[in-house]
């Protein structure tokens, strides 16, 4: 049996591992200092920075791993402190500016010269720096500000000592919401002493036991707050799949599952699908079908041969299906398919707006659905980026809007995945007919979601467009980030840096490019 207590050498901090100016931590073979139990600091960092000796024991490696974990916990806690200070400084600076403003002598305040907009601006900078989604950035800010509150000081102290992981901190911060300082103090006194030694699940259970004993008014406020956070999200997965996540009140979620389960259990015993697959197909039927009939399970129960149409992998609704809730909502799903894939001459993946690449066979199933509407897109064969947009479409929107949305595919703010068809068409250089600047052209417009459209006009933000359509965003702090048009056509390798410019690139001016687009043969549909 392995004796973990017999660790020495690399798992201890010796004078050789201590930086200059740091009091040495000494250890002998008989009285070793376990690295995982030392408060994280310069000496621990120096010890971990040195690779272990050859032949190091598993016990020593475990000590190093434990020390790494504690150091990571401390650094995350310190980062939270920095985030809280960042947003507080931004709000204080704007508040001071507003307090000093004299309407009689100072220039008028801008539309976004407000404390809430100063907060939105600095959170947008934080999102870009950490490469987070907008929701994740706000979550980090809210958590950091809550952790900096006086009533959570014991939690912050343990986190800075490396004894609480970020998931545990998140549990404690969320538990303290809607509690009075006195109730928060009782919560921490109850659960904090054991928290460093518990798993996240054990700590969650301890918190729930405490909250269950609170007055009904407190519990009701917590339920109301959580209900306001309900929502549905789509997460892209591999192999043409995706996960739909719904955060709902427990009664609603349980009821939805019961309905899906009832439909799934109504299928015949010969149905080859598992119960999970039956529930998934029932969900698609109930949400997307507008025929008023149950599809997959009933078709298979009746012995019908199921052929996928419309939504790849889901069977059509048969006439003899069982009635269910009728869906009267119509939606548009934007898929960009290379012409070779469409005709079967190739198997390049297509691009599903808001998701990413989808397999060629799924793209063809969507394209040849009777309800589909086709557009022609001209793309550069080397970069795959959109060069021109066809004009033939039933009830078309503005030609320029289609071109710009097709070129970018999603919001032209770095990291934003909002599909372009849900975005505003923004002038990069503001439109000014008096000065003759800011033309409404493909070289001066891009799709921006409403949030980032507002952000572009906030103080200190600047956006410029390069000739290739790349948008360069400069933040109030001076950092720059780029958003390139997404390649949505097939990308074929060129002959190298000496490759002759494409005919599109050689065609200067709108008229020449329009003639070039007309010369391109229309696709065979």
VOGU-3710 file (C-alpha; in Angstrom, 3 decimals, decimal comma):
1> xxxxxxxxxx> 0,000/0,000/0,000  1,319/3,434/-0,934  2,253/5,752/1,943  1,464/9,293/0,775  3,039/10,743/3,886  6,535/9,651/2,872  7,033/12,407/0,276  10,245/14,435/0,184  12,487/16,125/-2,457  10,451/17,682/-5,298
11> xxxxxxxxxx> 7,268/17,841/-3,223  8,907/20,132/-0,664  10,094/23,702/-0,822  13,799/23,930/-0,136  16,095/26,979/0,084  17,178/26,374/-3,542  13,597/26,915/-4,696  13,191/30,187/-2,823  13,701/33,434/-4,803  16,003/36,133/-3,540
21> xxxxxxxxxx> 14,411/38,305/-0,900  11,881/35,614/0,118  12,244/33,986/3,543  13,334/30,389/2,899  11,028/27,509/3,669  13,204/24,723/4,969  12,327/21,077/5,219  14,169/17,975/6,280  13,589/14,405/5,225  11,987/13,697/8,598
31> xxxxxxxxxx> 9,875/16,844/8,677  8,845/17,557/5,090  6,667/20,497/4,043  4,012/19,311/1,614  3,939/21,608/-1,373  0,149/21,364/-1,697  -0,269/22,685/1,849  1,939/25,776/1,446  0,065/29,071/0,871  0,612/30,031/-2,793
41> xxxxxxxxxx> 3,270/32,683/-3,226  6,612/33,354/-4,960  8,304/30,344/-3,354  5,578/27,970/-4,562  5,653/29,489/-8,056  9,430/29,037/-8,205  9,174/25,426/-7,056  6,464/24,625/-9,590  8,295/26,417/-12,381  11,191/23,954/-12,088
51> xxxxxxxxxx> 10,473/20,632/-13,813  10,569/17,659/-11,457  13,640/15,451/-11,299  13,752/12,323/-13,489  12,089/9,364/-11,845  9,884/11,524/-9,646  7,392/9,506/-7,617  3,625/9,667/-8,081  3,337/11,115/-4,576  5,562/14,021/-5,535
61> xxxxxxxxxx> 3,648/14,623/-8,738  0,379/14,657/-6,774  1,842/17,292/-4,444  2,772/19,430/-7,454  -0,701/18,998/-8,972  -2,302/19,993/-5,673  -0,057/23,045/-5,444  -0,935/24,020/-9,012  -4,630/23,802/-8,168  -4,257/26,013/-5,127
71> xxxxxxxxxx> -2,214/28,533/-7,098  -4,824/28,618/-9,865  -7,547/29,231/-7,276  -5,595/32,169/-5,883  -4,933/33,682/-9,304  -8,598/33,422/-10,258  -9,572/35,161/-7,021  -7,053/37,943/-7,681  -8,373/38,276/-11,230  -11,878/38,730/-9,817
81> xxxxxxxxxx> -10,576/41,531/-7,605  -9,060/43,191/-10,666  -12,318/42,878/-12,627  -14,300/44,458/-9,796  -11,833/47,351/-9,598  -11,943/47,811/-13,384  -15,709/48,281/-13,585  -15,863/50,387/-10,417  -13,222/52,749/-11,809  -15,124/53,073/-15,105
91> xxxxxxxxxx> -18,376/53,929/-13,336  -16,665/56,334/-10,933  -14,872/58,135/-13,766  -18,110/58,685/-15,698  -19,991/59,729/-12,554  -17,281/62,290/-11,777  -17,391/63,580/-15,357  -21,158/64,037/-15,160  -20,907/65,763/-11,785  -18,349/68,271/-13,127
101> xxxxxxxxxx> -20,279/68,983/-16,325  -21,617/72,530/-16,588  -24,346/72,812/-19,260  -23,749/76,561/-19,520  -20,079/76,361/-20,498  -19,247/72,748/-21,416  -20,079/71,029/-24,717  -23,294/69,008/-24,665  -23,074/65,500/-23,290  -23,192/62,655/-25,762
111> xxxxxxxxxx> -26,033/60,174/-26,051  -23,910/57,473/-24,373  -22,349/59,661/-21,670  -24,080/57,790/-18,863  -22,878/55,546/-16,056  -24,730/52,445/-17,374  -23,192/52,941/-20,831  -19,735/53,396/-19,307  -20,263/50,023/-17,644  -21,391/48,440/-20,944
121> xxxxxxxxxx> -18,322/49,818/-22,679  -15,806/48,491/-20,158  -17,525/45,082/-20,056  -17,221/44,962/-23,855  -13,478/45,617/-23,504  -13,213/42,871/-20,902  -15,035/40,461/-23,219  -12,567/41,152/-26,019  -9,537/40,833/-23,745  -10,671/37,464/-22,315
131> xxxxxxxxxx> -12,263/36,213/-25,572  -15,582/35,600/-23,831  -19,159/35,719/-25,025  -21,141/38,772/-23,947  -23,147/36,732/-21,440  -20,020/35,168/-19,937  -18,358/38,571/-19,574  -21,337/39,999/-17,689  -21,454/36,903/-15,499  -17,798/37,342/-14,587
141> xxxxxxxxxx> -18,378/41,014/-13,756  -21,441/40,318/-11,613  -19,614/37,576/-9,742  -16,529/39,732/-9,180  -18,576/42,622/-7,819  -20,536/40,339/-5,518  -17,343/38,741/-4,203  -15,943/42,195/-3,381  -18,897/42,976/-1,088  -18,097/43,245/2,617
151> xxxxxxxxxx> -20,448/40,425/3,664  -18,564/37,964/1,428  -15,115/38,988/2,695  -14,506/35,579/4,376  -15,200/33,845/1,064  -12,840/36,159/-0,800  -10,126/35,601/1,809  -10,314/31,817/1,445  -10,302/32,141/-2,348  -7,196/34,339/-2,307
161> xxxxxxxxxx> -5,528/31,732/-0,086  -6,213/29,196/-2,821  -8,570/27,124/-0,673  -11,741/27,696/-2,710  -12,041/26,899/-6,409  -13,952/29,205/-8,704  -16,951/26,816/-8,961  -17,227/26,858/-5,160  -16,976/30,646/-5,112  -19,759/30,791/-7,702
171> xxxxxxxxxx> -21,994/28,620/-5,509  -21,426/30,845/-2,475  -21,948/34,087/-4,410  -25,181/32,797/-5,895  -26,377/31,528/-2,508  -25,830/34,956/-0,927  -28,002/36,717/-3,502  -31,279/38,024/-2,012  -29,991/37,414/1,534  -29,562/40,114/4,157
181> xxxxxxxxxx> -26,037/40,665/5,548  -27,133/38,870/8,717  -28,424/35,877/6,752  -25,260/35,811/4,626  -23,173/35,765/7,801  -25,128/32,770/9,097  -24,758/31,003/5,744  -20,983/31,403/5,722  -20,681/30,394/9,362  -22,588/27,205/8,530
191> xxxxxxxxxx> -20,913/26,087/5,280  -17,553/27,854/4,961  -15,504/25,906/7,565  -15,877/22,624/5,639  -15,989/24,087/2,138  -12,244/23,754/1,321  -12,357/19,989/1,981  -15,657/19,320/0,251  -16,428/18,563/-3,371  -18,566/21,045/-5,283
201> xxxxxxxxxx> -21,550/18,698/-4,972  -21,146/18,408/-1,209  -20,946/22,178/-0,823  -24,035/22,627/-3,019  -25,969/20,196/-0,829  -24,898/22,026/2,348  -26,005/25,357/0,869  -29,375/23,953/-0,172  -29,978/22,617/3,329  -29,325/26,072/4,772
211> xxxxxxxxxx> -31,531/27,857/2,231  -34,384/25,416/2,828  -34,584/26,670/6,406  -34,996/30,338/5,461  -38,370/32,171/5,682  -40,767/31,624/2,781  -40,444/35,275/1,693  -36,727/34,855/1,046  -37,245/31,622/-0,860  -39,975/33,256/-2,968
221> xxxxxxxxxx> -37,684/36,152/-3,903  -35,001/33,689/-4,971  -37,463/31,746/-7,114  -38,646/34,942/-8,792  -35,073/36,042/-9,521  -34,144/32,691/-10,990  -37,302/32,647/-13,105  -36,202/35,917/-14,713  -33,051/34,131/-15,903  -34,973/31,514/-17,889
231> xxxxxxxxxx> -33,916/31,096/-21,484  -33,021/28,793/-24,359  -29,554/28,422/-25,874  -28,130/26,466/-28,803  -24,637/24,998/-28,529  -22,911/23,682/-31,645  -21,625/20,101/-31,427  -19,534/17,917/-33,723  -20,776/15,956/-36,755  -23,645/18,233/-37,688
241> xxxxxxxxxx> -25,349/18,072/-34,286  -26,239/20,694/-31,702  -27,481/20,837/-28,116  -30,535/22,900/-27,159  -30,409/23,967/-23,510  -33,536/25,316/-21,834  -33,394/26,872/-18,349  -36,981/26,811/-17,070  -39,014/26,661/-13,879  -38,965/23,093/-12,603
251> xxxxxxxxxx> -42,697/22,539/-13,143  -42,521/23,672/-16,781  -39,406/21,590/-17,519  -40,942/18,514/-15,915  -44,173/19,016/-17,858  -42,331/19,357/-21,182  -40,388/16,187/-20,542  -43,585/14,360/-19,592  -45,215/15,343/-22,899  -42,164/14,218/-24,891
261> xxxxxxxxxx> -42,029/10,998/-22,915  -45,707/10,305/-23,563  -45,233/10,707/-27,317  -42,110/8,531/-27,221  -43,859/5,733/-25,295  -46,765/5,789/-27,755  -44,550/4,352/-30,488  -44,812/0,671/-31,393  -42,495/-1,838/-29,770  -40,876/-2,542/-33,156
271> xxxxxxxxxx> -39,577/1,032/-33,344  -35,775/0,653/-33,594  -35,057/4,015/-31,990  -34,119/4,336/-28,334  -36,301/6,340/-25,953  -33,962/9,325/-25,984  -34,078/9,442/-29,798  -37,881/9,169/-29,749  -38,147/12,088/-27,308  -35,770/14,153/-29,440
281> xxxxxxxxxx> -37,824/13,489/-32,592  -41,032/14,314/-30,732  -39,535/17,658/-29,669  -38,706/18,496/-33,293  -42,231/17,489/-34,361  -43,940/19,608/-31,731  -41,860/22,712/-32,438  -41,179/22,658/-36,175  -44,030/20,751/-37,810  -47,006/22,748/-39,110
291> xxxxxxxxxx> -49,038/19,802/-40,370  -50,897/19,200/-37,125  -49,789/15,569/-37,152  -47,334/13,458/-35,209  -44,569/12,194/-37,455  -41,706/9,869/-36,643  -43,139/7,516/-34,022  -46,523/7,141/-35,662  -45,038/6,539/-39,096  -42,816/3,767/-37,828
301> xxxxxxxxxx> -45,614/2,277/-35,725  -47,792/2,063/-38,856  -45,011/0,370/-40,828  -44,413/3,379/-43,090  -40,970/3,925/-44,594  -39,570/7,157/-43,136  -37,659/9,442/-45,510  -35,945/12,579/-44,142  -37,154/15,867/-45,586  -36,923/19,454/-44,453
311> xxxxxxxxxx> -34,955/18,849/-41,265  -32,228/16,241/-41,957  -32,671/13,048/-39,969  -36,320/13,671/-39,039  -39,195/11,874/-40,746  -42,130/13,674/-42,403  -45,560/13,847/-40,809  -47,872/11,182/-42,274  -51,540/11,814/-42,999  -52,572/9,108/-40,540
321> xxxxxxxxxx> -50,542/10,582/-37,694  -52,027/11,496/-34,324  -53,074/15,146/-33,776  -50,974/17,391/-31,584  -50,277/21,088/-31,023  -50,208/22,971/-34,312  -47,184/25,186/-34,992  -48,173/28,417/-36,751  -44,742/30,079/-36,529  -42,605/30,348/-39,682
331> xxxxxxxxxx> -38,836/30,811/-39,469  -35,981/31,211/-41,938  -32,879/29,008/-41,731  -29,929/30,394/-43,718  -27,587/27,805/-45,227  -24,773/28,566/-47,686  -23,973/25,613/-49,955  -21,090/25,420/-52,487  -22,395/24,841/-56,007  -20,352/21,620/-56,365
341> xxxxxxxxxx> -21,941/20,276/-53,192  -25,392/21,260/-54,418  -24,996/19,433/-57,723  -23,327/16,383/-56,154  -19,969/17,040/-57,842  -18,319/17,620/-54,449  -18,834/17,172/-50,734  -17,611/20,498/-49,330  -19,491/21,238/-46,089  -22,124/23,971/-46,071
351> xxxxxxxxxx> -22,409/26,826/-43,566  -25,462/27,046/-41,309  -25,918/30,607/-40,004  -25,437/30,763/-36,245  -24,030/27,214/-36,111  -21,130/26,589/-38,495  -20,293/23,814/-40,981  -22,844/21,070/-41,684  -22,296/17,895/-43,742  -22,911/17,968/-47,491
361> xxxxxxxxxx> -25,780/15,459/-47,350  -27,648/17,565/-44,761  -27,091/20,690/-46,865  -28,554/19,028/-49,963  -31,580/17,821/-47,983  -32,260/21,383/-46,829  -31,608/22,939/-50,244  -33,994/20,652/-52,111  -36,793/21,021/-49,599  -39,860/22,354/-51,493
371> xxxxxxxxxx> -40,051/25,378/-49,198  -36,423/26,453/-49,774  -35,539/29,694/-51,584  -32,180/29,915/-53,380  -29,798/32,839/-53,889  -26,674/32,924/-56,052  -23,465/33,980/-54,257  -20,190/34,633/-56,098  -17,173/33,750/-53,892  -13,419/34,078/-54,327
381> xxxxxxxxxx> -12,036/30,583/-55,074  -8,928/31,163/-52,911  -10,313/32,942/-49,838  -13,886/31,658/-49,971  -15,185/35,175/-49,172  -18,281/36,624/-50,846  -17,619/38,860/-53,876  -21,085/39,341/-55,295  -24,706/38,407/-54,609  -27,268/37,290/-57,155
391> xxxxxxxxxx> -30,340/39,419/-57,715  -32,949/36,784/-58,473  -35,024/36,015/-55,396  -38,681/36,024/-54,471  -39,513/39,147/-52,461  -35,838/40,149/-52,158  -34,583/42,565/-49,499  -32,222/45,364/-50,579  -29,437/44,011/-52,803  -26,740/45,655/-50,714
401> xxxxxxxxxx> -28,111/44,255/-47,456  -28,066/40,753/-48,916  -24,492/41,209/-50,131  -23,219/42,557/-46,801  -25,005/39,943/-44,707  -23,805/37,154/-46,984  -20,213/38,406/-46,857  -19,922/38,345/-43,069  -22,398/35,654/-42,077  -22,664/37,037/-38,546
411> xxxxxxxxxx> -22,146/40,250/-36,578  -18,879/41,963/-37,575  -17,772/42,501/-33,972  -14,871/40,257/-32,925  -16,167/37,035/-31,418  -19,885/37,780/-31,836  -21,887/34,904/-33,347  -25,236/36,657/-33,874  -26,401/35,617/-37,373  -26,182/38,440/-39,910
421> xxxxxxxxxx> -29,866/38,246/-40,809  -30,639/39,412/-37,255  -28,192/42,350/-37,474  -28,461/46,004/-38,481  -26,596/47,180/-41,594  -24,213/49,803/-40,208  -22,193/52,505/-41,966  -18,567/52,119/-40,848  -17,928/55,792/-41,672  -21,123/57,582/-40,612
431> xxxxxxxxxx> -23,351/58,685/-43,490  -23,076/62,461/-44,008  -24,677/63,765/-47,228  -23,559/67,343/-46,533  -19,853/66,461/-46,409  -20,200/63,641/-48,893  -18,719/61,039/-46,531  -19,907/57,656/-45,401  -21,242/56,227/-48,687  -23,861/53,514/-48,622
441> xxxxxxxxxx> -21,735/50,897/-50,355  -20,305/47,441/-49,786  -16,972/49,086/-48,920  -18,513/51,023/-46,027  -21,195/48,795/-44,517  -21,179/45,767/-42,236  -23,732/43,827/-40,175  -23,757/44,626/-36,452  -26,097/43,230/-33,823  -28,005/45,902/-31,941
451> xxxxxxxxxx> -25,756/45,656/-28,870  -22,514/46,124/-30,826  -24,114/48,732/-33,078  -24,671/50,828/-29,953  -21,187/50,002/-28,674  -19,588/51,368/-31,862  -21,023/54,814/-31,089  -19,936/54,887/-27,433  -17,115/57,258/-26,378  -13,613/56,007/-27,169
461> xxxxxxxxxx> -14,595/53,276/-29,653  -13,387/53,481/-33,259  -13,985/51,147/-36,203  -12,345/51,167/-39,612  -12,668/48,821/-42,571  -9,739/47,477/-44,561  -9,986/46,889/-48,333  -10,575/43,159/-47,785  -13,596/43,882/-45,553  -11,814/43,235/-42,238
471> xxxxxxxxxx> -13,112/45,509/-39,476  -10,513/46,801/-37,013  -12,028/47,764/-33,660  -10,057/50,083/-31,373  -11,251/50,182/-27,756  -11,133/53,167/-25,373  -8,029/51,647/-23,737  -6,207/51,521/-27,098  -6,383/47,761/-27,704  -7,237/46,637/-31,241
481> xxxxxxxxxx> -9,169/43,570/-32,382  -10,054/42,360/-35,877  -13,167/40,778/-37,371  -12,687/39,259/-40,821  -15,433/38,346/-43,289  -16,055/34,621/-42,965  -15,120/32,378/-45,913  -18,382/30,654/-46,826  -17,415/29,271/-50,223  -14,974/26,419/-50,876
491> xxxxxxxxxx> -11,352/27,505/-50,310  -8,943/26,157/-52,904  -5,159/26,569/-52,511  -3,596/29,064/-54,930  -0,226/28,646/-56,672  1,542/30,709/-54,038  2,427/34,324/-53,240  3,031/35,072/-56,928  -0,511/34,055/-57,892  -2,010/36,467/-60,400
501> xxxxxxxxxx> -4,808/38,628/-58,896  -8,300/37,300/-59,591  -10,408/38,886/-62,278  -12,614/40,333/-59,549  -9,582/41,946/-57,891  -8,445/43,375/-61,248  -11,896/44,856/-61,954  -11,794/48,365/-60,547  -14,968/50,244/-59,772  -18,556/49,185/-59,305
511> xxxxxxxxxx> -19,431/49,132/-63,029  -16,537/46,827/-63,953  -17,360/44,452/-61,138  -21,024/44,440/-62,102  -20,102/43,476/-65,688  -17,855/40,723/-64,331  -20,703/39,364/-62,200  -23,015/39,345/-65,233  -20,456/37,362/-67,235  -20,472/34,538/-64,692
521> xxxxx> -22,811/31,755/-65,760  -25,950/31,439/-63,687  -26,026/28,264/-61,578  -28,112/25,401/-62,987  -31,300/26,024/-61,043
//
